[in-house]
Amino acid sequence: MLLDRFAALAAELDRPIALHVIHEDGHKVCDLLERHGVRRAHFHYFKGDRATIDRIIAKRYYVSVTPEILYDEQSRELVRLYPIELMMTETDGPWPFKGPFQNIETTPMFVPEVVREIAVLKGIDVQQAAAVLADNAKKVYDFGVEL
């Protein structure tokens, strides 16, 4: 399987692996990452059950939050459960979002709204949330430049 080879390479090179994991695939992907000893994983647009959420928190893997947080209860619950120290933001564009983004072409300009909603759900200041989320992206992807 190709994903198996990517996980092995990520572990060998100590690089992050970005994954689109939804629903019942979560445990299979966690098994794969653990088998190869992957230390940094980014679950982009993650959808999964509480057991998988607990498992990826325990491994200190990251999830990224999309604009769906403004109207999708499953996304909002993930943010309530997940430590902000292991969270990032994304737009996952192009994607036909609903709510305040209905019929608007996906753009990175949606990210500040995502950050504001994360801050609300976490009960923290927006600037504090923005700083933590930006630092997380730097940690995961080893950016050599200031964001």
Backbone hydrogen bonds, N-H to C=O, Kabsch-Sander energy under -0.5 kcal/mol:
donor,donor_aa,acceptor,acceptor_aa,energy
5,R,1,M,-1.4
6,F,2,L,-2.2
7,A,3,L,-2.6
8,A,4,D,-2.1
9,L,5,R,-2.2
10,A,6,F,-2.7
11,A,7,A,-2.3
12,E,8,A,-2.5
13,L,9,L,-2.7
14,D,10,A,-0.7
14,D,11,A,-0.5
15,R,10,A,-2.3
17,I,40,R,-1.5
19,L,42,H,-3.2
21,V,19,L,-0.8
21,V,44,H,-0.6
23,H,47,K,-2.1
25,D,22,I,-1.7
26,G,23,H,-1.8
28,K,24,E,-0.5
29,V,25,D,-2.4
30,C,26,G,-2.3
31,D,27,H,-2.4
32,L,28,K,-2.1
33,L,29,V,-2.6
34,E,30,C,-2.6
35,R,31,D,-2.5
36,H,32,L,-1.6
37,G,33,L,-1.0
38,V,33,L,-2.4
41,A,39,R,-0.5
42,H,17,I,-2.9
43,F,41,A,-0.5
43,F,62,Y,-3.5
44,H,19,L,-2.5
44,H,42,H,-1.1
46,F,43,F,-0.7
46,F,64,S,-0.5
47,K,21,V,-1.7
53,I,49,D,-2.4
54,D,50,R,-2.8
55,R,51,A,-1.9
56,I,52,T,-2.6
57,I,53,I,-2.1
58,A,54,D,-2.3
59,K,55,R,-1.4
60,R,57,I,-1.5
61,Y,56,I,-2.4
62,Y,41,A,-2.8
63,V,86,L,-2.0
64,S,43,F,-1.8
65,V,88,M,-2.3
69,I,66,T,-1.9
70,L,67,P,-2.0
71,Y,68,E,-2.2
72,D,68,E,-3.3
73,E,71,Y,-0.6
76,R,72,D,-2.0
77,E,73,E,-2.6
78,L,74,Q,-1.9
79,V,75,S,-1.8
80,R,76,R,-2.0
81,L,77,E,-2.1
82,Y,78,L,-2.7
86,L,83,P,-2.2
87,M,84,I,-1.6
88,M,63,V,-2.1
90,E,65,V,-2.1
97,F,95,W,-1.8
101,F,98,K,-2.0
102,Q,99,G,-1.8
103,N,97,F,-0.5
104,I,101,F,-2.0
110,F,107,T,-2.0
111,V,108,P,-1.8
113,E,110,F,-0.9
114,V,110,F,-1.5
115,V,111,V,-2.7
116,R,112,P,-2.5
117,E,113,E,-2.1
118,I,114,V,-2.3
119,A,115,V,-2.5
120,V,116,R,-2.2
121,L,117,E,-2.6
122,K,118,I,-2.2
123,G,119,A,-1.1
123,G,120,V,-0.6
124,I,119,A,-2.3
129,A,125,D,-2.4
130,A,126,V,-2.8
131,A,127,Q,-2.3
132,V,128,Q,-2.3
133,L,129,A,-2.7
134,A,130,A,-2.3
135,D,131,A,-2.4
136,N,132,V,-2.3
137,A,133,L,-1.7
138,K,134,A,-1.9
139,K,135,D,-2.4
140,V,136,N,-2.6
141,Y,137,A,-2.4
142,D,138,K,-1.3
143,F,138,K,-0.7
